[in-house]
Amino acid sequence: MALYLKENLTFDRAKIEVITEDSNTGQGKDLYMKGIFIEGGVKNANARVYPIHEIEKAVTSINEQIKEGHSVLGEVDHPDDLKINLDRVSHMIESMWMDGPCGHGKLKILPTPMGKLVESMITSGVKLGVSSRGSGEVNESSGHVNNFEIITVDVVAQPSAPHAYPTPIYEGLMNMRGGHNVFEVAKEATQDQRVQKYLKEGVLRLIKDLKLK
């Protein structure tokens, strides 16, 4: 079964370069972020391993979409699913390529409200990271990912310390058996004590499944 997968990279880990280039419209300069978009061949902070050939296929797929004239848009932070929310779009991926075991890329900051937010943070010295968003199948014992597909790469905030990302709670919830039901119940758990009790049991089961302490 394909799972919702997202992998964060810090500004330093992704070796982000912030560059400006003359705009094709002749109106000022465009702002870009360039660096590693996803690592291959190593166990990451989520205990997953993306084989290099899986990264290569995903990078090729993204480039084919771009060559066919499709806009590969990204957002600020991660939404709760694989859909692209136009009101949160901040950038567009212009290209991706392989360099060693990793998938590198270049994204252009767009003059949208969220793009302006990213631009203002960058020009103020904020170090932003990137995070791939996609789907794939994960071998439970080895953590190896198969049939991986990148949907997009989002811009995310720098964490307090490199490699300090926890297993995403939402991701774990959506991928566990009955997780979607727990999520729906959570939205209704306002005043009903019975609902809150069920929610608590579901969260405790999630924590146990994730082996969190």
Residue pairs with C-beta under 8 A, 6 or more apart in sequence:
1 137
2 135
2 136
2 137
2 147
3 135
3 136
3 137
3 138
3 171
3 175
4 81
4 82
4 135
4 171
4 174
4 175
5 48
5 132
5 133
5 134
5 135
5 136
5 138
5 145
5 148
5 171
6 78
6 131
6 132
6 133
6 134
6 154
6 168
6 171
7 38
7 39
7 44
7 45
7 46
7 48
7 50
7 131
7 132
8 45
8 129
8 130
8 131
8 156
8 159
8 165
9 35
9 36
9 37
9 38
9 39
9 129
9 130
9 131
10 127
10 129
10 158
10 159
10 162
11 127
11 128
11 129
11 158
12 127
12 162
13 36
13 129
13 162
13 163
14 35
14 36
14 37
14 129
14 130
15 35
15 36
16 33
16 34
16 35
16 127
16 128
16 129
16 130
17 33
17 34
17 35
18 31
18 32
18 33
18 34
18 122
19 31
19 32
19 34
20 29
20 30
20 31
20 32
21 29
21 30
21 32
22 29
22 30
23 29
23 30
24 30
30 108
30 109
31 108
31 109
31 119
31 122
32 94
32 106
32 107
32 108
32 109
33 91
33 106
33 107
33 109
33 122
33 128
33 130
33 155
34 104
34 105
34 106
34 107
35 104
35 105
35 130
36 99
36 102
36 103
36 104
36 130
37 96
37 102
37 103
37 104
37 105
37 130
37 132
37 150
37 153
38 50
38 55
38 58
38 102
38 103
38 132
38 150
38 153
39 50
39 101
39 102
40 50
40 51
40 52
40 54
40 55
40 101
40 102
40 103
41 49
41 50
41 51
41 52
41 101
42 49
42 101
43 49
43 143
44 50
45 163
45 164
45 165
46 165
46 167
46 168
47 143
47 167
48 138
48 143
48 144
48 145
49 142
49 143
49 144
49 145
50 145
50 148
51 144
51 145
51 146
52 98
52 101
54 136
54 145
54 146
54 147
54 148
55 98
55 101
55 102
55 103
55 148
56 98
56 103
57 148
58 103
58 134
58 148
58 149
58 150
59 96
59 97
59 98
59 103
59 150
61 149
61 150
62 72
62 93
62 96
62 105
62 150
63 95
63 96
63 97
65 72
66 72
66 93
66 94
66 95
71 92
72 92
72 93
72 152
73 84
73 86
73 89
73 91
73 92
73 93
73 152
74 84
74 89
74 90
74 91
74 92
74 93
74 107
74 152
74 153
74 154
74 155
75 84
75 85
75 88
75 89
75 90
75 114
75 152
75 154
75 155
76 88
76 90
76 114
76 117
76 118
76 154
76 155
76 156
77 88
77 154
77 155
77 156
77 157
78 131
78 133
78 154
78 156
79 85
79 88
80 170
80 174
82 133
82 134
82 135
82 151
84 151
84 152
87 113
87 114
88 114
89 110
89 112
89 114
89 115
90 109
90 110
90 112
90 114
90 115
90 117
90 118
90 155
91 107
91 108
91 109
91 110
91 115
91 118
91 155
92 107
92 108
92 110
93 105
93 106
93 107
93 152
93 153
94 105
94 106
94 107
94 108
95 105
95 106
96 103
96 104
96 105
96 106
97 103
97 104
97 105
98 104
103 132
103 150
105 153
107 130
107 153
107 155
109 115
109 118
109 119
109 122
118 128
118 155
121 128
122 128
126 158
127 158
128 155
128 156
128 157
128 158
129 155
129 156
129 157
129 158
129 159
130 153
130 154
130 155
130 156
131 153
131 154
131 155
131 156
132 150
132 152
132 153
132 154
133 150
133 151
133 152
133 153
133 154
134 148
134 149
134 150
134 151
134 152
135 148
135 149
135 151
136 145
136 146
136 147
136 148
136 149
137 145
137 146
137 147
138 144
138 145
138 146
139 145
139 146
159 165
166 212
167 210
167 212
169 206
169 210
172 179
172 206
172 209
172 210
173 179
173 182
173 183
173 206
174 180
174 183
176 205
176 206
176 209
178 202
179 202
179 206
181 202
182 198
182 199
182 202
182 203
182 206
185 195
185 198
185 199
185 202
186 199
188 195
189 195
189 196
189 199
